[in-house]
């Protein structure tokens, strides 16, 4: 699609895919959505869906998370058009850059996909970005009782804060909203008003505090964070792992790295060792179909086993923070089940996304040892109703005949008995 053009959207539910190519020096990007009244403004801060506020109160718009595959990254929103409240006229689809501008983000695009069958209904490629740190890439809007998608391509130089305040969102420490900096199309003519009387408006409850846009990044120098201090005190917390192949292969792993880059069957398993306050211990993993449970012990659930890399949101562990007082400690780790002999030549990003509160993310350093198991993060109950996340990023080398799970157990003193398992 060209900027300013529009197409009908016949599907009752769609998936919005924001995508780009990653690499050295490429900033991260985040998808977001703003639900607007006919006035062009939100009703309240609850009409903003993004990484810190992953679901609209109506359930019609959700932030589904990121997926990295073969040097490409996607961030996804789901929109149930049939469930969007009558008072909402437009769903603005935006992107914000984290750590740079969109001029440094190659191959930026937005796609609208039919949720039912995955068919592409619309696509807009952004080709003229420069210093912008936020973009309105497109919008879904009502027209004569039906939904349409318009390619917008409007840039902002004030990041997500400036974009959000422009549409009426109250943010903590907002930057002044600035005029758009990217070339824009003339504003569309007002949409005609149908003869039907307006439906009664039931606005969501107003927020008691401004929206927080902050993220938390753990580093070697600052490896820990309190979930309570970041607002993650209840609800569900999703743990997501995204791996990418490095393009440069060096040293002892060069031949191995090139072989891995050509291997399409790389199967990585996200797992968790847990210990509850009643002394019970166990593991949540796809091996042995030990997927756990969210509303009964161990209050940790693995959503599935993505063996092909085709699942848009990857593999996710979900932790029930409403039961945080029953956790003693949780160790999140990942193993290579098949398709590679080591984590060499892989990069990874780990994101812990509480339902309430700022997301916590960190990158894993390059592996320099022949390892097939990596401890990602240790979550510990401090005994004061708080969970502390510690970045581990620890690659472990297996001894002959010792499984990855037993190796992690030994390294962290879990003290469990292990038997062979299979998928």
N, C-alpha and C positions, 0 to 999 in steps of 0.2 A: 504494500500500500504506500501511496505518497502522502506526505504531510497534509492534513486538512481533509482527506477523503474519509468516507464512512461506508460501512457495510452492515446489512442486517445480521442479527445474531438469533437464529431460530431455536437454539438449544435452551432448555429450561435451566441448565446448570453448566457452568464453564470453569475451566482451569486457566489461570493467567500465568504464563511463564515468562519471567524476565531472565534473559540469558546474555552471556558474554564469554570471551576467551580470557583465560588467566595466564599468568606467567610472572617472571621477576619484575618487580616494580609496579604491577597492576593493582590498583586499590580494590578492596572488597566493595560490593554493592548490596543494597537491601531493597526489597520490594515493599510497597505500602499501598494502602487504599484509604480514600476519604469518601464518606457517604454524605452527599450534599442535598440540601433542600433545593427547591426551584430558585431560591434567592442566590444560590451559589456558595452558601456557607453551611457548615455543619450545625446540627442542633445542639450538640454538646461534645465534650472531649471523647465521649464514648463512641463517636462516629469516626474514629481514627483507628485503623487496624495496621499494626506494624510489629516489629520484632519484640517490643516490650508489652504489646497488647494484642495477643495473637488471635482473638476471636471477638466479633461483634456480638453484642448482647442478643440480637435476634438470631444468631447462628448462621446468617446468610453469607457472611464474608469471613474467611479465615486465612491466616498466614500459615502456610504448610511447611516452610523451611527450605533449606538449600540442598543441592546435590551437585557433586563434582564428578565428572567422568571424562577421562582422556583429554585434559587441558581445557575443558569447557565447564562452566558453572551455571546453574539455574537456581533461581529463587522463585517460589511458587505461591500464588494466592488461589483460593477456591471461592467462587461466587455462585450461590444458588439464586439465580435471577427470579425464580418463582417465589422465593421467600423474602425478597427485599421488601421492606415496609413501604406502603403506598406513599408516605410522606417523603421518601427518598427519590429524587429525580435523576441523580447522576452518581456514578461510582468512579471517582478519579483514580487512575492507576499510575503510581509514581515510583521513582527510584532515587536513592540517595547514595552518594559515594562516601566510603569510609577510608580516610587516609590519603586522599588525593582528589583529582577532578575527573570528570568523564572524558576529557581529552586523552586520558591515560588508560581508558577502558576500551579495548578493541572489540569489535563485533557486537556491540550492544543492540539488543532487539527485544521486542515484546510480541508474544503470540497468545491468541485466544483459541483454546482447544475445547471441543465438546467433551464434557466429563464422561458421557456414556460410552463413546467409542474412540476417543482420542483424535478425532478428525480436526484438522486445522481449519478454523473459521476465519481467522484474520491474522496478519503478521505485518509489523512495522519495524523497519531497520533504521536506527538512528545513525546518521553518517556525518553530522556537522558539529559534534560536541567539541568544546575546547576547555574553557575554564569553569564550566558549570559543576556544581557539587550536588545538585538535585535536578530531577527532570520529571515533568508530567509527560509520560510517553503516550498515554491514550486515555480514553474514558468510555465507559458504558453508560448509555443514557436512554431514557424512555422517549419514544416518539409514536404518537397515535396508538397507544396501548401495546406497543412492541418494543423490543430492545435493539439498539444499534451500537456499533463500536466505531469511534472516531480516532484516527491517528493524530496526535497533537504535537509531540516533539517540542515542548516548551521548557527551556532551561532556567535555573535559578542559581545565583552565585552565593546564596546564604545557607546552603545545605538544607537538611530536613527541617530544622527549626524554622527557617525563613519560609519554606514552602508551607509548613503546617500552620503557622500564624496567619499567613495570607488567606487561608480558608476558615479561620476562626478558632483554631485550636490554641489553648493556653498551655505553654510549655514552660518548664523550669529553666530560668536563665535564657530566654529566647534571644536570638539575634534579630536585629531590625530587619523587617521584610524589605526586600529590594525589588526593583523592577526586573522583570525577566531579562536574561542576558543572551538567550539564544534567539535566532530568527524565529518569528512566530507567524502564524496564519491569522487573517482577520478573525475577530471573534464571531462565532456562529450566530445566526439570527435566533431570536428567542423561539423556543419550541412552542408550537401551537397548544393552546389549552383545550382539552376535550370538553364536551358538553356535560360529562358526568360530574356530579357534585363531588367536592373533595372529601376524601375519607377522613375521619377524625384522627388527629395526630396524637400518638402516645409516645412522647419523647422518653428516651432512656433517662434514668436518674442521673443528675449531674455529678461530676467528679468532685470530691472534696479537696483535691490537690491537683496542681498542674501535671500534665503528662511529662514523664521523664524520658529523655532520649538517650541517656547515658548507657554505655556498654562497659563491661568489666573485662579486661584482658589480663590473664595471668602470664607472668614471665619468670625467668630464672631468678631475677632480682626481687620480684613480688609474686611469690608462688601461691599465696593463700587468699581466701576471701570468705567472709561470713555471709551466708545466705540471708540471715535475718536482717543484717544491716543494709542489704540490697533490696529488701522488701519481699524476698522469697520465703514467706512464712506458711503458706497454705496452698492447696490445689495440687495440680500435677506439675512435675518437672520433667521435661523431655531431654534426654541425652542423645545427641546426634554426632556421628562420626563421618567425615568426608575425606577420602583419600584421592591424591592426584599423583600421576607419574612425573618424575623429574625428567627434563629434557636433556640434561647433561649427565653423563655417566663417567665416573672417575675411579681410579684405583682398583682395589681388588674386586669391586662389584661391577666393573664396567660391562663384562660379558653377561653377567647375570642380569644387570639392569636392562640391557638391550633385549634379552630374551623375555623378560617380564613385560616390556613395553609392547611386544608382539603377541603376548598371551592374553586371550580374551576371556579366560575362565578363572580369573583371580577371585577367590572367595574368601572374604574377610568376615569374621564373626565377632560381633560386639557382645560382651559378657559382663557379668557382675558377680563377685563374691559378696555375701552379706553375712552380718552377724547382728542378731536382734538382742534387745535388752533382756529377754528371757533366756538367753544363752544359746538359742537355736542358730545353726549356721547352714549355709547352702550356697548353691550357684544358680544363676539365671543365665541360660544359654540355649542355642538351638540344638546343640549336640545332646542327644537323649530326650529331645522335646521338652526340656526344662524351661518353659517360657515364663514361669512365675505367674503372679496374679496381682492385680492392683488394689483390690478391696478386701483381701485377706492375706495372711502371711504368705510370701515375704513383703508384700506391698510394693513390689517391683515387677514390671512386666516388659517382656521383649515382644515387639509387635510382629515379628516374623523373621524369616531367613531369606534375605535377598541374595540368591546365588548367581544372578546374571547381571546385576547392576542396573536392571531395567526399572526398579521401583523409584519413583520420582523423589521421594523423601529419604531414600536409603534405609538403613536399619536404625531403629530407635529403641532405647530403653526409656521407660517412664517410671518415675519414682513418685509415690503418693506422699506429698509433704504434709498432708493432714495427719499422717501417722508418724511424723518425724520423731516423736518421743519414744517410739518403739525401735528405732534404729540405734545400734551401737556404732557400726561402721559399715561402709560400702566401698568396695574397690572396683572401679570400672576398668576393664582391660579388653584387649582385642587380640585375636589369634588369626594366623593365616591357616585356613583349613586346607586349601589346595590352590594350585596355580602359580606358586612362587616359593622359593626356598628361604627368603629373608625379606625384611622390611627395607633393605637397602634400596635406594633410588625411589622411595615413596615419600611424599609429603602428606601431612594430615592436618585437619582442623577439627578440634573438638568443641562443641557448643552445648552448654547446659542452659536450657531455657525454662525458667520457672514460669508458671502461669501468671503469677503476680511478681513483679520485680524485674530487675535488669538481667539480661542474659550474661552468662559468663563463658568466655571462649579463650582458647589458646591454641597455638600451633605446636606440633611436635618437631623436634630437631631431627636433622638427618641421622639415620641409623649408620653407625660405623662398625657394627659387629654382626655376625651371621645369626640374626634373631628372628623367630617366628611368633613371638609373644611380646606384647608391650603393655605395661601398666600405664593407664591414662591418668586417672584421678582417684584420690582417696577422699571420701566424704566421712567425716567423723562427728559424732554427737558430743558436744563439749560438756554435756550434763546440765546446761542452763537453758534448755529449750532451743538451742541453736545448732545448726549444721555448718561445719566449716569445710570448704572445698580446697584441697591441696593439689596443685599440678604435680604429677609424677613424671610423665614422659620418660619412662624407664624401660629400656629394651633389655630383655633377659635372654641369655643363651642357654639352650636346653642341653642337659647331659644325655648321653646315649640311653635310649629306652625310657626316658622320663617325659611325660606328657606336658604340654604347655600349662594346663590347669594345675598340675601338681607342682610345676616350677613356680608359678605365681603364689600358690599356697605356701610353699617353703620360704619364698622370699619375704612374705608378709606375716608368717606365723599364724595361719588360719587353723591348722591342725585338723584337717578333714581326711577321711578315707576315700580313695578314688578307685573306680572300676572302669573298664573300657566302655565307651559308648559310641553310638553312631547316629547319623541323621536319617 
